[in-house]
């Protein structure tokens, strides 16, 4: 894609998103619906006005990285450690149950053993983007609900990294004997990454910030460089870029300037997240819809119905209230962007066929949409259609 076509693609995406977002607001619909619908309309399987969705997906990945960085800026390390300890059993237990759900339903619809395992793995996780984007800032910063949602999502992300490492090694065929070694390397890399972030923040970044805090442009540039630098270091260590960005944010969270950085980067995050949701709609092959419609609808309905129930029951086991359990369950009542990545990698490794890959994609899109509807119609969120529930 040359420079001119890239600019033209951005014109189509953001002008189209502005038009559909206006219609969505007039009809009191969540904005995420507009972005995904636009991707399906003008992507390669629609009008084919934007054909290079791989580039858009790569660009939009930066939105997820910035989202996790901003999330880290809002988390005090002491609160985070406490919440991770409390939520570990819930995260592991829910992941096992959702895996069994996806595995069993896939087998019933005639998918192979391997395809059923991959579909089960895809159902284990909830969406970090949906979960955090629909949390008001006041809930994220000051309420137990926000801490619990974040803790569960982070633990799921760590489990997802192990699944992705396994899939990456599966692509190596006979060379995949080093899978457990790679797992060990990734697990050992995480505490080292945290230590590295702490040392650099304490002895380098905070000194630079205190010396040049009058230059807002410099602080903005330093924050972006720090976020993307840690994301790349995490990648090199066998972890995900998202984990690296989150660690970078948490390491800066104790700085008095962290909230200024968070406010400054929000528009940049939103720019990339629009591209992310557009790429979800654009990458779905509408021609395969008839083949996977029934299993996708059944899987989506089971996810939407059972995730809130399972989270409520598991959270009650750690002495959380029934009301909080339901709210956390509904906020996490979808599958994850990691599920889309699992589908793509497994298909590339020929572990699953195109039909199974699109089953995961269709289930993800359906749960993204309907879960968003449930949350914005019933709980406080920044994009709630009701003035009573809208919280920034």
DRENSEVO-202792 format. One line per field, with one value per residue (C-alpha): residue number from 0; residue in one letter; x, y, z. Coordinates in pm, whole numbers, plus 50000, padded with zeros to 5 digits. Layout:
% DRENSEVO-202792
guvex <- NUM/... $
fimi <- A/... $
X <- X/... $
Y <- Y/... $
Z <- Z/... $
This chain:
% DRENSEVO-202792
guvex <- 0/1/2/3/4/5/6/7/8/9/10/11/12/13/14/15/16/17/18/19/20/21/22/23/24/25/26/27/28/29/30/31/32/33/34/35/36/37/38/39/40/41/42/43/44/45/46/47/48/49/50/51/52/53/54/55/56/57/58/59/60/61/62/63/64/65/66/67/68/69/70/71/72/73/74/75/76/77/78/79/80/81/82/83/84/85/86/87/88/89/90/91/92/93/94/95/96/97/98/99/100/101/102/103/104/105/106/107/108/109/110/111/112/113/114/115/116/117/118/119/120/121/122/123/124/125/126/127/128/129/130/131/132/133/134/135/136/137/138/139/140/141/142/143/144/145/146/147/148/149/150/151/152/153/154/155/156/157/158/159/160/161/162/163/164/165/166/167/168/169/170/171/172/173/174/175/176/177/178/179/180/181/182/183/184/185/186/187/188/189/190/191/192/193/194/195/196/197/198/199/200/201/202/203/204/205/206/207/208/209/210/211/212/213/214/215/216/217/218/219/220/221/222/223/224/225/226/227/228/229/230/231/232/233/234/235/236/237/238/239/240/241/242/243/244/245/246/247/248/249/250/251/252/253/254/255/256/257/258/259/260/261/262/263/264/265/266/267/268/269/270/271/272/273/274/275/276/277/278/279/280/281/282/283/284/285/286/287/288/289/290/291/292/293/294/295/296/297/298/299/300/301/302/303/304/305/306/307/308/309/310/311/312/313/314/315/316/317/318/319/320/321/322/323/324/325/326/327/328/329/330/331/332/333/334/335/336/337/338/339/340/341/342/343/344/345/346/347/348/349/350/351/352/353/354/355/356/357/358/359/360/361/362/363/364/365/366/367/368/369/370/371/372/373/374/375/376/377/378/379/380/381/382/383/384/385/386/387/388/389/390/391 $
fimi <- X/X/X/X/X/X/X/X/X/X/X/X/X/X/X/X/X/X/X/X/X/X/X/X/X/X/X/X/X/X/X/X/X/X/X/X/X/X/X/X/X/X/X/X/X/X/X/X/X/X/X/X/X/X/X/X/X/X/X/X/X/X/X/X/X/X/X/X/X/X/X/X/X/X/X/X/X/X/X/X/X/X/X/X/X/X/X/X/X/X/X/X/X/X/X/X/X/X/X/X/X/X/X/X/X/X/X/X/X/X/X/X/X/X/X/X/X/X/X/X/X/X/X/X/X/X/X/X/X/X/X/X/X/X/X/X/X/X/X/X/X/X/X/X/X/X/X/X/X/X/X/X/X/X/X/X/X/X/X/X/X/X/X/X/X/X/X/X/X/X/X/X/X/X/X/X/X/X/X/X/X/X/X/X/X/X/X/X/X/X/X/X/X/X/X/X/X/X/X/X/X/X/X/X/X/X/X/X/X/X/X/X/X/X/X/X/X/X/X/X/X/X/X/X/X/X/X/X/X/X/X/X/X/X/X/X/X/X/X/X/X/X/X/X/X/X/X/X/X/X/X/X/X/X/X/X/X/X/X/X/X/X/X/X/X/X/X/X/X/X/X/X/X/X/X/X/X/X/X/X/X/X/X/X/X/X/X/X/X/X/X/X/X/X/X/X/X/X/X/X/X/X/X/X/X/X/X/X/X/X/X/X/X/X/X/X/X/X/X/X/X/X/X/X/X/X/X/X/X/X/X/X/X/X/X/X/X/X/X/X/X/X/X/X/X/X/X/X/X/X/X/X/X/X/X/X/X/X/X/X/X/X/X/X/X/X/X/X/X/X/X/X/X/X/X/X/X/X/X/X/X/X/X/X/X/X/X/X/X/X/X/X $
X <- 50000/50163/50138/49848/49638/49711/49582/49278/49213/49227/48986/48738/48772/48744/48491/48280/48321/48210/47895/47802/47888/47648/47375/47457/47426/47097/46957/47114/47350/47704/47977/48166/47884/47945/48318/48275/47987/48198/48477/48233/48086/48401/48653/48773/48464/48226/48273/48652/48729/48995/49174/49494/49342/49667/49829/49528/49546/49917/49856/49555/49760/49921/49580/49581/49937/49844/49528/49732/49987/49714/49561/49895/49922/49599/49710/49904/50145/50035/49665/49751/49949/49669/49406/49612/49652/49279/49168/49409/49178/48884/49088/49217/48882/48685/48942/48912/48531/48517/48772/48553/48250/48415/48574/48247/48032/48290/48303/47923/47932/48182/48508/48824/48986/49259/49013/48793/49092/49178/48815/48807/49127/48977/48679/48895/48954/48753/48826/49068/48956/48582/48626/48839/48680/48336/48464/48416/48732/48582/48514/48859/49042/48846/48618/48672/48483/48746/49033/48870/48801/49158/49307/49108/49194/49565/49569/49381/49638/49917/49734/49678/50050/50119/49859/50013/50361/50237/50083/50397/50603/50350/50428/50780/50677/50963/51141/50860/51034/51148/50794/50840/51175/51005/50736/51002/51188/50870/50781/51134/51136/50834/50996/51310/51101/50934/51273/51412/51113/51145/51517/51481/51185/51352/51699/51634/51276/51177/51495/51427/51062/51147/51410/51208/50844/50783/50813/50484/50582/50890/50685/50443/50733/50907/50587/50532/50895/50884/50557/50665/51019/50897/50646/50930/51150/50862/50827/51196/51160/50883/50605/50339/50375/50061/50224/50530/50317/50121/50441/50568/50250/50250/50616/50520/50196/50356/50485/50281/50278/50118/49766/49886/50043/49721/49507/49755/49760/49384/49318/49606/49466/49118/49260/49416/49122/48888/49123/49123/48744/48735/48986/48771/48476/48694/48875/48560/48476/48101/48097/48157/47878/47624/47859/47935/47628/47455/47756/47870/47526/47504/47857/47792/47465/47634/47921/47684/47463/47720/48013/47820/47684/48023/48200/47926/47958/48340/48358/48116/48374/48619/48359/48255/47893/47635/47574/47944/47976/47699/47845/48196/48050/47855/48151/48366/48089/48257/48560/48884/49092/49344/49088/49121/49499/49470/49246/49491/49802/49634/49510/49857/50007/49743/49620/49265/49078/48927/48583/48703/48898/48591/48382/48609/48598/48218/48175/48410/48223/47881/47995/48170/47848/47592/47810/47860/47484/47424/47681/47588/47217/47256/47579/47770/48000/48153/47935/47608/47300/47125/47231/47179/47436/47690/48010/48334 $
Y <- 50000/50329/50661/50794/50478/50472/50828/50739/50434/50651/50892/50611/50462/50775/50957/50642/50587/50944/50897/50559/50677/50971/50729/50501/50786/50903/50550/50501/50220/50152/50309/49978/49848/50129/50056/49680/49731/49976/49719/49459/49712/49854/49576/49313/49092/49386/49668/49608/49980/49903/49584/49576/49477/49318/49662/49805/49523/49586/49957/49902/49673/49991/50083/49773/49853/50211/50087/49856/50131/50372/50097/50045/50418/50391/50092/50134/49836/49745/49729/49531/49264/49219/49184/48939/48712/48722/48664/48382/48091/48261/48321/47962/47803/48011/47943/47566/47576/47792/47567/47262/47450/47538/47196/47010/47223/47203/46825/46810/47006/46766/46958/46754/46694/46952/47211/47159/47213/47540/47660/47572/47770/48069/48073/48086/48461/48783/49098/49342/49613/49572/49522/49832/50058/50016/50089/50452/50620/50659/50285/50200/50426/50415/50113/49749/49646/49807/49648/49305/49332/49444/49168/48896/49033/49046/48689/48577/48761/48564/48236/48352/48412/48049/47932/48152/48025/47671/47759/47939/47631/47404/47586/47452/47088/46863/47161/47217/46998/47320/47426/47377/47556/47851/47850/47859/48141/48348/48292/48378/48687/48846/48924/49039/49271/49415/49469/49636/49871/49965/50042/50253/50449/50520/50607/50750/50846/51018/51226/51331/51410/51622/51814/51881/51867/52219/52085/51904/51790/51620/51440/51319/51194/51029/50845/50706/50598/50429/50247/50117/50041/49817/49655/49563/49435/49212/49077/48993/48810/48585/48779/48991/49358/49422/49283/49501/49812/49735/49687/50019/50190/50036/50133/50497/50488/50621/50931/51249/51313/50977/51121/51398/51131/50926/51222/51318/50971/50900/51057/50856/50538/50606/50664/50318/50145/50265/50094/49781/49741/49828/49551/49298/49365/49385/49055/48843/48646/48692/48410/48153/48286/48026/47738/47845/48051/47789/47679/48043/48155/47867/47927/48301/48243/48000/48243/48537/48329/48124/48362/48593/48292/48124/48442/48513/48165/48170/48523/48428/48166/48444/48637/48886/49003/48859/49201/49258/48904/48965/49300/49160/48860/49075/49309/49002/48820/48796/48626/48807/48975/48706/48457/48619/48592/48225/48159/48330/48151/47809/47848/47958/47649/47431/47314/47417/47471/47793/47695/47655/47980/48170/48002/48165/48499/48496/48402/48683/48944/48831/48834/49171/49324/49171/49196/49566/49611/49439/49652/49992/49932/49814/49944/50275/50320/50605/50521/50436/50538/50653/50983/50823/50550/50754/50800/50928 $
Z <- 50000/49895/50083/49876/49915/50290/50324/50112/50331/50642/50474/50405/50752/50963/50747/50728/51102/51172/50960/51109/51461/51415/51307/51601/51850/51697/51723/52071/51967/52101/51886/51863/51644/51394/51366/51314/51067/50866/50837/50704/50457/50295/50371/50123/50175/50133/49883/49887/49914/50177/50081/50289/50623/50742/50747/50930/51184/51243/51289/51514/51739/51870/52015/52235/52347/52444/52616/52841/52906/53019/53227/53402/53476/53677/53889/54211/54242/54597/54499/54187/54373/54627/54355/54148/54450/54518/54158/54060/54143/53971/53655/53640/53727/53475/53201/53252/53243/52928/52758/52825/52693/52360/52326/52383/52153/51872/51893/51874/51547/51388/51422/51471/51808/51741/51609/51917/52146/51968/51981/52351/52407/52224/52461/52775/52770/52791/52592/52753/52512/52571/52945/52998/52735/52895/53247/53354/53478/53827/53846/53709/53955/54275/54291/54377/54060/53839/54029/54007/53632/53567/53783/53607/53262/53342/53469/53157/52945/53112/53041/52682/52640/52735/52480/52210/52292/52247/51909/51793/51879/51710/51386/51416/51373/51482/51630/51880/52141/52305/52397/52771/52756/52586/52854/53123/52949/52922/53288/53399/53177/53348/53688/53507/53291/53602/53769/53456/53438/53805/53773/53457/53596/53930/53806/53458/53372/53696/53688/53327/53405/53711/53515/53198/53318/53181/52825/52768/52422/52566/52835/52567/52352/52649/52747/52397/52368/52709/52631/52290/52409/52691/52454/52219/52502/52618/52264/52253/52588/52453/52627/52455/52369/52576/52892/52832/52788/53106/53307/53168/53286/53636/53682/53616/53817/54138/53956/54018/53644/53556/53526/53293/53069/53079/52968/52694/52536/52535/52191/52042/52197/52058/51708/51699/51868/51593/51346/51562/51556/51188/51115/51305/51073/50763/50820/50842/50526/50482/50226/50501/50719/50608/50694/51050/51141/51359/51571/51602/51725/51973/52103/52134/52320/52560/52624/52683/52915/53106/53155/53392/53584/53616/53726/53981/54133/54137/54280/54556/54658/54742/54943/54676/54675/54437/54275/54210/54072/53820/53710/53664/53481/53236/53180/53098/52912/52573/52423/52357/52092/52191/52053/51710/51733/51838/51534/51298/51431/51446/51088/50972/51137/50963/51304/51212/50887/50754/50882/51243/51220/51106/51375/51635/51452/51420/51786/51886/51680/51810/52173/52129/51996/52231/52540/52464/52433/52768/52950/52803/52865/53225/53380/53393/53093/52889/52585/52763/52563/52883/53039/53381/53311/53112/53313/53163 $
